[in-house]
Amino acid sequence: IEKLVKFYEEKLSQAWKDYLNQNMPSTNSEFLSLLKKVPDFKPIVERVEQLKQRIPQDNYPEKEEEFKKMEGLIESLKSAWANLSAENVPDSVLQFLRAAANQGASLDLLTPEVQAWIEEHGISDSLRIRLS
């Protein structure tokens, strides 16, 4: 019976990890650390980090109510990640930062406005240009 319990616990644990991989947004920790340096982004970045910490990565929910709570947290995290923005940040900067955090930003997104904002906030050392 112990082997059977262990077998099913491993299966449940793997199923939970698969579920998280399919449903969690791909929150880029380096990107969050960069944005946290900018005061306008700090509150939303902290919200994303808090939500991410509340979702267990290894321990699957054992009861339906726990699972529903995790689903709600995942949806909140998706929403916070998708709406990662700040009032005083131009749309061109947001577009550039989102692209840079995901698949990489093309040079045409690095407009003079974006470059000035990056320099003004002292985050140019945190960004790199790479060939794809």
C-alpha positions in Angstrom: 0.0 0.0 0.0 2.9 2.4 0.8 4.3 1.9 -2.7 0.9 2.6 -4.2 0.5 5.8 -2.1 3.9 6.9 -3.2 3.2 6.2 -6.8 -0.1 8.2 -6.8 1.6 11.1 -4.9 4.2 11.3 -7.5 1.6 11.2 -10.3 -0.4 14.0 -8.5 2.7 16.0 -8.0 3.7 15.7 -11.7 0.1 16.5 -12.8 0.2 19.7 -10.6 3.6 20.7 -12.2 2.1 20.1 -15.7 -0.9 22.2 -14.8 1.2 25.0 -13.6 3.4 24.9 -16.7 0.3 25.2 -18.9 -1.5 27.8 -16.9 1.0 30.1 -15.2 2.2 33.1 -17.1 5.9 33.1 -17.8 6.9 35.8 -15.4 10.5 36.8 -16.1 12.3 37.3 -12.8 15.1 39.4 -14.4 12.4 41.7 -16.0 10.6 42.1 -12.7 13.9 43.0 -10.9 14.6 45.6 -13.6 11.1 47.1 -13.3 11.3 47.2 -9.5 14.1 49.7 -9.9 11.6 52.1 -11.4 9.3 53.7 -8.8 6.3 53.8 -11.1 6.4 50.0 -11.5 7.3 49.0 -8.0 3.7 48.4 -6.7 2.6 46.2 -9.5 5.9 44.3 -9.5 5.5 43.6 -5.8 1.9 42.4 -6.5 3.1 40.0 -9.2 5.9 38.7 -6.8 3.4 38.2 -3.9 1.0 36.3 -6.1 3.8 34.2 -7.5 5.0 33.3 -4.0 1.5 32.3 -2.9 1.2 29.6 -5.6 3.0 26.4 -4.4 5.2 24.9 -7.1 5.9 21.5 -5.5 2.9 20.8 -3.2 -0.3 20.1 -5.1 -3.6 21.2 -3.5 -5.2 18.2 -1.8 -8.8 19.5 -1.6 -11.1 21.0 -4.2 -11.4 24.3 -2.3 -7.5 24.6 -2.2 -7.4 24.0 -6.0 -10.0 26.6 -6.6 -8.1 29.1 -4.5 -4.9 28.3 -6.6 -6.9 28.8 -9.8 -8.0 32.2 -8.5 -4.4 33.1 -7.6 -3.2 32.0 -11.1 -5.9 34.1 -12.8 -4.9 37.1 -10.6 -1.3 36.6 -11.5 -2.1 36.4 -15.2 -4.1 39.6 -15.0 -1.4 41.4 -13.0 1.3 40.3 -15.5 -0.8 41.2 -18.5 -1.6 44.6 -17.1 2.0 45.4 -16.0 2.1 49.1 -16.6 2.5 52.4 -14.9 0.7 55.7 -15.3 3.7 57.8 -16.1 5.3 55.4 -18.5 4.8 56.0 -22.3 3.2 53.2 -24.3 6.3 53.0 -26.5 8.4 52.2 -23.4 5.9 49.6 -22.2 5.9 48.0 -25.7 9.7 47.9 -25.7 10.0 46.5 -22.2 7.4 43.8 -22.8 9.1 42.7 -26.0 12.5 42.7 -24.4 11.3 40.5 -21.5 9.7 38.0 -23.8 11.0 37.2 -27.2 13.4 40.2 -27.4 12.8 43.7 -28.7 13.7 44.6 -32.3 15.8 47.7 -32.8 12.8 49.6 -34.3 11.2 49.6 -30.9 14.2 51.4 -29.4 13.0 54.9 -30.3 14.6 58.1 -29.0 11.7 58.3 -26.5 12.4 54.8 -25.2 16.1 55.4 -25.0 15.7 58.6 -23.1 13.4 56.9 -20.6 15.8 54.1 -20.1 18.7 56.5 -19.5 16.5 58.7 -17.2 15.7 55.7 -15.0 19.3 54.4 -14.9 18.4 50.9 -16.2 20.5 50.9 -19.4 23.1 48.6 -17.8 20.4 46.0 -17.3 19.6 45.7 -21.0 21.6 43.9 -23.7 21.4 43.7 -27.5 21.8 40.2 -29.0 21.7 38.8 -32.5 18.9 36.3 -33.2 
